[in-house]
Each structure stands twice: as structure tokens, then as C-alpha cells.
Amino acid sequence: MKFKTSLAAAAALALGLAGAASAQTKVGFIYVGPVGDLGWSYEHDQGRLAVEEHFGDAVETTYVESVPEGADAERVLTQMALGGADIIFTTSFGYMDPTINVAEKFPNVMFEHATGYKRADNVSTYSARFYEGRHVIGLIAGEMTETNTIGYIASFPIPEVVRGINAAYLAAKSVNPDVEFKVVWVYTWFDPGKEADAANALIEQGADVIMQHTDSPAAMTIAEEKGIYAFGQASDMMQFGPNARLSSIIDNWAPYYIERVQAVIDGTWESTDTWDGIGPGMVEIGEFSDKIPADVAARAQAAADAIAAGTLHPFTGPINKQDGTPWLAAGEVADDGTLATMDFYVEGIVGELPQ
Amino acid sequence: MFGDLSLVSLIVSLMIASTPILFAATGELVVEKAGVLNLGVEGMMLIGAISGFAVAVSTGNPIVGFLGAAAGGAIAALIFGVLTQYLLSNQVATGLALTLFGTGVSALMGQPYNGLKPPPSPRLDIPVLSDLPVVGPILFSHDIMLYVSLLLVAAVWYFLYRTRGGLILRAVGEDHNAAHSLGYNVILIRLGAIAFGGACAGVGGAYLSLIRVPQWTQDMTAGVGWIALAIVVFASWKPYRVILGAYLFGGVTVLQLNLQALGVNISAAYLSMTPFIVTIVVLVIMSANRRKTSLNAPAMLGRIFHASH
């Protein structure tokens, strides 16, 4: 008898737990790098932790790190959806098609794809206007370079990366007409060894300021070692280059993630396209180093403030494309459509953009 | 085309980029010569990278750090050794598991070390010689560990082909039953080789975290361990060819980055493919003569030894 009671109690407990579990909103994340990259994936994971802290027991988050872009991503996403996820954030450009494919099979699971442009009824896209941050650090780089050579470690020739190069170049050029950009494509988001080699190659070619669009702080470490300047990418990266780091572009995903999870809980989630910048706080500019002269820092800050206020757009004409054909007339501002699919260098950048 | 590209600094940076591969591949060569296939190189490198980093940071001495890396790599390898040699588990599966294990364990061990700076490694600085214009930077002013990697290859060659111990190790790799019937302890010899391979992989990983990048980042080897495995086949199990393979791969990687920085008008996509293409092409050429290749591969590679008497 006693045994039966305890059995019944256990069953009730199990049912109760199951009941509590199903009331929880399950939130999944997949990252392209390790959460310990201290760059891109790290910041997305900070967003995930913020979601956990904000909602407490009302949500359960899971993540899978270092998921290759492509077929593997599809497998991981399917598994997550089968595991009962209510909303899944896919945090790299290359997850675009896998996200769309898996979303088709799971119409009741909401997907949020970062930095892509394909949407569906249950797929939203979101990205940050990193190019606004690139404009600010471009201004600083243009002023700080003494060799007039800025090295740029680029990952893949996708619109987001191309946009960043163009924005930084235009800004640097506006304060330093002699500035030259050297771009190295490493074809990876995360490979500290290769990123370090690329930084060394650029320094060898005379670069004294390094910008990067890859995820690890390797280039910052090299810059510190070689006594040149660099900028934190995605994360602040201060600890890797206390002397080298001039400023940084920090991704702050937490408010967006909290808002979207809230929408799922409230049942008000719908497919949207979010592209926020410095204004709403999705892109933050890291503290300026005291290596930056006061007047330069003031101008950079003014540019950041103007961008936040909407009075300055980093892509304001006149701007020509690399081949000299006009793109924007004087005073004209780039529309989001062109920016989202940007596949050309602006005039003045040397070298061929890989297609 | 090479107008602005300094050949000297190119050679210097290719040597640095190749050294982690060279360490790991040399270690794996010895393991394979003993007839064991350990696919866990990537995992052992990661464990070595963090062990070396942790020890170097806490002692302030990079050389002690490298010893720690060797110990870390060897311990990880011995887990593989016990599983495959005593418990007779499948070597391929156990090696892959070791890589997964190493990735996870190193990430866990590395948590407190994110963002720390390792102590600088000592460099060779010989008066006059190190200051020579071309020869100085290429030959006489590297960090100590780079010379160790080259000496290691020479030592491994000498051991394998000029000592009795090397002969026994090769005999174990060629025919473990014969070696056993001659009274050699096959399992102990293999465990020694496995531990040595792990130590080398560990030092290779630490070269990455202490010298090439100097920082600890999770998963920082990014596939170098797999390249090292390929280099062993590429070298057809000959020590001096490991240098060739490692420097070729590292060299092409560094060269393509430098060509891009120089602004050479070749599509970057093709350039970044080149290290892999070159490796594959050479592999194909070298294995074209099937009989010759199979002659080089240790006959007992990957086979389980189980003494029945």
C-alpha cells in the first residue's frame, strides 16, 4: 500500500514536472564558432544569458556551438526543432538556406536568422548596422595611421563584410585623402592561427592600423605585439591589446533577443526584418583609447551621435563604384535594399572583390 | 610581382606558421611507425595548447609551459593508449573520440585563461650571426622552440634508422606477432610511442597558444591536427619529408595571405584554396605508385595486437 502511494506520488510529481516543462518556452541558439571565441559567437551567447536572466524559469535555453555552415546546420536545427524548441536563433549568414529549409518543415517553430535576407512566415531576419560602427572606427583609423595604410582582415565576400570595408574606407578617406586599404580574405570566420598570419602579412606590407571582420582576438594580440593599432570586433577585446586597441564595435543582442522571446511567450511573434544600429543600441562603440587625440575622439563621438540621431548616414553621395560608375549622387543616401545586397567596392579601394 | 614582398620575412613567417604542424606530424609519424593510428591529434593539440598556456601563465616560464604541454598531450594520448592497447578498442573510433574529448576538455580547462597574456618565449640572439642581413632572420633569430622542432625531426630520424630501439619500434609496426615472438613487449613499446606522439602534438598546440598567436582561444587549432595527419601520409612516413610537407603547407598558406596583402591580382578564393590543392596534388603524385606507397606504410597500421600466448 505504502509502495503504491509513493508510486502514485512519484507519478504525480512526474506529471507535474512535465506540466511545468511544457509551460516553459524553449529557446535554441546555434553558433558558428565556440562561445569562447570572445568575439561574434561570444556576444550572441551573452544575449542568450541575458534572456535566461530576464525570464528566469519561464524559459529554457539551449545552444550548439561551432556548427559548420551548410548541411550540418540543417541537422542541428532539425534536432533542435524536434526537441521542442519554440524559437531558434541561427546566428551566422551561412545558416540562411538551412534555416529556410528547416523552417518549412516546422511551421510552428519560429526562426530568427541573423544577417541574412531570406524570410518566411516563421522566419524573421535581424542584423545590426555594423557599418555605422565601421564609419566611426574608420574615421579614427584614417587619423591614426602614419603609413597611410590600413590592413583589413576580411572573412567571406558577402554583403555584410563588403559593406563594412566600404563604410570604413569612405570614413577613413574623408579625413585622410592619402589612405589606402589592404584587404586580405581568409575565408573563415574563426581560425586564430590564420587570422594572426593575415595580420602579420598586412603589417609586413606597411599597415599600422588593423581592422578585422573575423571572430577571434588573434589580430588584436598581434597588433599589441607589433606595437600598432587595432579595433575590437564584435566584443571589446580590450584585454588582448591594452595598448593596441583604439576602440571597438560591440554587438549587443540582448534587448532584441529578450523582445523576440517575449513576443513568442505573448503569442504576438510575427515575421519581421530588423536592422538596428547605433541609435537603438544594437551596435555599441567601445570606449575610446587615450591614444586617440582629444579632437579626433571628439569628432568620432560626434559622428556616432549624428548616426544615432539619424542626421548622418555613412553612405551619403557623391560615391562612385570602384570602376568609376556613379552610385550615389551628391547628398543622396543609400537605400537599405542596395546595402543589403552590396557586392561592389567603392571607388578608391584597390584590388578585386572576389565574387 | 614580388617587388614589395620581402622574401626573408615570408620565409620567417612560413616557418612559424608551419611549426605546430611539424611538431604534431613528427609525433604522429612515430606513433604510426609503431603500427598505431591515432586520429586524436587535433584533440591532443588542443589539450597541449591549454596545458602549456596554463602552466606558462602560472609559472611565468614559457619553457616550463612547453613541458606542461608535452605532459598534457602525453596524458591525453595515454588514455587512447590504454583503451586501444589494453582494452583493444577500435583505433579509428577511439582516436576520433579523443579529438572530441580534447575539444571539450580544453574548452573547460581554458575558461579561466580567456584574455590572459602568456610570457614571451626566449629567442635565439647570437651576436653578429643574428644580425646578418638575410641569413640572420632566417636562421639565427627564431624562438627556441622552432629549432627544437627541427632538432626533433633529426632526432626521430636518427632514432628510427640508426638505433636498435628504432629498429624494434619499426619491427613492432611492421609485424607485431614476429616482434612479440622475439620477446619484445609490443604493448609497452606502442604505449611509449603513443605517449611520445601525444607529447609532440601537445607541444605543437602550445606553439600555437604561446608563440604563433600568443593567446588562448577555444578550438584555436582550427583543423591543424587533421592537416598533420595528412602530412604524415604525404611524407610517406619519412621524417625529413615531414619537414617538406609541413613547410609546403604552411608556406603556401602564408604566401597566399601575403600575396593578397600585396594586392596581387589573383582571385582570393583561388589563393586560399591553394594550400589544400597543393597538398592533394602532391598526395596524388606520391601515391601514384601503389606498390611503393604500400611498401612505406607500416604493415600493422591500425591493427589490433592481441597476444594469445
Interface residues (C-beta under 8 A of the other chain):
Chain A: G33 P34 V35 G36 D37 L38 S66 G151 P157 K182 V183 V184 W185 V186 Y187 T188 F190 D191 P192 G193 K194 A196 D197 A198 N200 A201 L202 E204 Q205 A207 S216 P217 A218 T221 I222 E225 Q239 F240 V350 G351 E352 P354 Q355
Chain B: D4 S6 S9 L10 S13 A17 P20 A107 G110 Q111 N114 G115 L116 K117 L208 R212 V213 P214 Q215 T217 Q218 D219 M220 T221 A222 G223 V224 T253 V254 L257 N258 Q260 A261 L262 G263 N265 S267 A268 A269 S272
